[in-house]
């Protein structure tokens, strides 16, 4: 893999960054990491909404979503194979039951597909279920951890 910025050991910083990629970074500033996806470099690009492109690097260890209207990253996602942690405690692949023990402020968010932290806006802990019930999610593993711009209203107005 040849992604100059990607760092699979980088810490997960809510609302800011993971994997060497920062929320708010312009796609043009990381073009060396994405210009050959699907054309010799492992990874893919897909449209996940009318104005949202998803870039998956490698085998999906790091993905990021770009608002194509402004050309900026608004969400970075750590998937299987990502080694970095949130505060040295929370990591992709760990059981949700264990995650709740080490980060007790985790709470299920029925609007978003996973768990959030009131103390750390801009982070989402996802399970492999788009609409998890706590009674089932507790027995699942952390499928992905996302960091995103924490102010949805400002994001929608392009003020970021």
C-alpha positions as CSV (number, residue, x, y, z in Angstrom):
1,X,0.0,0.0,0.0
2,X,1.2,3.4,-0.8
3,X,-0.8,5.9,1.2
4,X,1.7,8.6,2.4
5,X,-0.7,9.9,5.2
6,X,-2.2,6.6,6.4
7,X,-1.1,5.6,9.9
8,X,-3.0,2.5,11.2
9,X,-1.6,3.1,14.7
10,X,-2.7,6.8,15.0
11,X,-5.0,7.6,18.0
12,X,-8.7,8.2,17.4
13,X,-9.5,11.8,18.3
14,X,-13.2,12.6,18.3
15,X,-14.3,15.2,15.8
16,X,-10.7,15.6,14.6
17,X,-8.9,12.7,13.1
18,X,-7.9,9.1,12.8
19,X,-5.5,7.1,10.6
20,X,-3.6,10.2,9.6
21,X,-6.6,12.0,8.1
22,X,-8.3,15.0,9.6
23,X,-11.9,16.0,9.4
24,X,-12.1,19.2,7.2
25,X,-9.1,18.3,5.0
26,X,-9.5,19.2,1.4
27,X,-9.5,16.2,-1.0
28,X,-7.0,18.1,-3.1
29,X,-4.5,18.1,-0.2
30,X,-4.5,14.3,-0.1
31,X,-4.8,13.5,-3.8
32,X,-1.6,11.4,-3.6
33,X,-3.5,8.9,-1.4
34,X,-6.6,8.6,-3.6
35,X,-5.6,9.3,-7.2
36,X,-4.8,5.6,-8.0
37,X,-7.5,3.8,-6.0
38,X,-8.9,1.0,-8.1
39,X,-6.1,1.6,-10.7
40,X,-3.2,-0.3,-9.2
41,X,-3.8,0.7,-5.6
42,X,-5.9,-1.4,-3.3
43,X,-9.1,0.3,-2.3
44,X,-12.2,1.8,-3.9
45,X,-14.3,4.9,-4.4
46,X,-18.1,4.9,-4.2
47,X,-20.9,7.3,-4.0
48,X,-22.9,6.8,-0.8
49,X,-25.3,9.7,-1.3
50,X,-26.0,12.4,-3.8
51,X,-23.2,14.6,-2.4
52,X,-21.1,12.0,-0.6
53,X,-18.2,10.0,-1.9
54,X,-16.5,7.3,0.2
55,X,-12.9,6.5,-0.2
56,X,-11.8,3.2,1.2
57,X,-8.0,2.7,1.5
58,X,-6.4,-0.7,1.5
59,X,-8.9,-3.4,2.6
60,X,-11.0,-0.8,4.3
61,X,-8.9,-0.2,7.4
62,X,-9.4,3.5,6.8
63,X,-12.3,5.1,4.9
64,X,-13.3,8.7,4.7
65,X,-16.4,10.4,3.4
66,X,-16.1,13.6,1.3
67,X,-18.8,16.2,0.7
68,X,-18.3,16.6,-3.0
69,X,-19.9,20.1,-3.0
70,X,-17.0,21.5,-1.0
71,X,-14.4,18.8,-1.5
72,X,-13.7,18.2,2.2
73,X,-13.6,15.2,4.4
74,X,-16.4,15.3,6.9
75,X,-16.0,11.8,8.4
76,X,-13.1,9.3,8.8
77,X,-13.8,5.7,9.6
78,X,-11.6,3.0,11.2
79,X,-12.5,-0.5,10.1
80,X,-11.1,-4.0,10.7
81,X,-7.3,-3.9,10.7
82,X,-7.1,-0.5,12.3
83,X,-4.8,-0.6,15.3
84,X,-5.2,2.9,16.8
85,X,-7.4,3.4,19.9
86,X,-9.5,6.1,21.6
87,X,-7.7,7.0,24.8
88,X,-5.8,3.7,24.7
89,X,-9.1,1.9,25.7
90,X,-11.5,1.6,22.8
91,X,-10.6,-0.2,19.5
92,X,-12.1,-1.8,16.5
93,X,-12.9,-5.5,17.0
94,X,-13.4,-5.4,20.7
95,X,-16.6,-6.7,22.2
96,X,-19.2,-4.0,23.0
97,X,-19.6,-5.5,26.4
98,X,-15.9,-4.9,27.1
99,X,-16.1,-1.4,25.5
100,X,-18.8,-0.4,27.9
101,X,-16.7,-1.5,30.8
102,X,-13.6,0.5,29.8
103,X,-15.6,3.5,28.5
104,X,-18.7,3.6,30.8
105,X,-20.1,6.8,29.2
106,X,-20.9,4.9,26.0
107,X,-24.6,5.0,25.2
108,X,-26.6,3.7,22.3
109,X,-27.8,6.3,19.9
110,X,-31.0,5.3,18.2
111,X,-30.7,8.1,15.6
112,X,-27.2,7.0,14.5
113,X,-26.2,3.4,13.9
114,X,-24.2,2.8,17.1
115,X,-22.9,4.2,20.3
116,X,-21.8,7.7,21.1
117,X,-20.1,9.5,24.0
118,X,-21.7,12.6,25.6
119,X,-18.2,13.6,26.8
120,X,-16.7,13.4,23.3
121,X,-18.9,14.7,20.4
122,X,-17.8,13.6,17.0
123,X,-17.2,9.9,17.6
124,X,-19.5,7.0,16.7
125,X,-18.9,3.4,17.7
126,X,-20.6,1.1,15.2
127,X,-21.8,-2.4,15.3
128,X,-22.6,-4.5,12.3
129,X,-26.3,-3.6,12.4
130,X,-27.8,-0.4,11.1
131,X,-30.5,-0.3,13.8
132,X,-29.1,-2.0,16.9
133,X,-31.2,-2.8,20.0
134,X,-29.1,-2.6,23.1
135,X,-30.0,-6.1,24.1
136,X,-28.5,-7.5,20.9
137,X,-25.7,-5.0,20.4
138,X,-24.2,-5.7,23.8
139,X,-23.1,-9.2,22.4
140,X,-21.6,-7.7,19.2
141,X,-18.2,-6.5,18.4
142,X,-17.1,-2.9,17.5
143,X,-17.4,-3.1,13.7
144,X,-16.0,0.5,13.1
145,X,-15.2,3.7,14.8
146,X,-16.0,7.0,13.1
147,X,-14.9,10.5,13.8
148,X,-16.9,13.3,12.2
149,X,-17.4,17.1,12.3
150,X,-19.3,17.4,15.6
151,X,-21.7,20.2,14.6
152,X,-24.2,18.9,12.1
153,X,-25.9,22.3,11.6
154,X,-22.7,24.0,10.7
155,X,-21.8,21.1,8.5
156,X,-25.0,21.4,6.6
157,X,-24.5,25.1,6.1
158,X,-20.9,24.6,4.9
159,X,-19.4,26.4,7.9
160,X,-16.5,24.1,8.6
